[in-house]
Amino acid sequence: MKLYQVRKGQFVYFNNELHRVYSVKPVYKQSVHLIKLKDLTQHLSTASKIEKYKPKQLDSFIFNHKAYTLHKDKKAEEGDYILITNPNPDYMDYYSLNEIEIVLSVETDGVITTKYNGVKHNEYLLMTPGRDNDSHSIDYLDKNMANSDLMGNDSDQPEKSIQGDMPRIGDVYKKIGGDHPLQTMVVAINGETIFLGNNLELSLNELNDNELWEFQYSLLED
């Protein structure tokens, strides 16, 4: 792909695995910033090393260690995940292409998410847990190149134990490693999912991994 064809929110394949573009910064050598959907880790790439993919009905993929199947004819219920594939936000809403959000409440014409966005029913695909029998796995560009131990349904695997203390809203963390320093704040918490600035979502295990993230300070400390 050419850099001018890359934009925030696109699903792309990088190193054979499915990612989402969360930022494009042309001034940097590795200008495409990615999040791997399988485990929400962050990666840097160039446009020439990625391949675009447009998600559709009955695609299935692993998101944050659990498998989901996309449905366009099912409406979301409270607590469901949605993938926003046709974004048309009002002036007070803040969401973009292929953002994954959690439904807080359901209205007649759409849903309200935990980020307080109003998303109309025709703007999203519902992420139903598990892989449907007639679903199409999109985790890998070339399944033959994927390691056999990565091809299973992660939703059938034992869940990882939660380690470390739960952060608080206002806690600031620093990303360790990478070409560019990143500091971001905890803005919301939903169960075991931690929402950070820059539209980042991590599991508690990932945030408490000392090799990936380092606590800096809390904006709410007395």
Helices and strands as residue ranges (DSSP letters): G 3-5, E 11-14, E 17-24, E 32-36, E 42-45, G 47-49, E 50-53, E 59-63, E 66-71, E 81-84, E 99-106, E 110-113, E 118-120, G 121-123, E 124-129, E 136-137, G 143-145, G 148-150, G 154-156, E 171-175, E 182-190, E 193-196, E 200-203, H 204-207, E 213-218
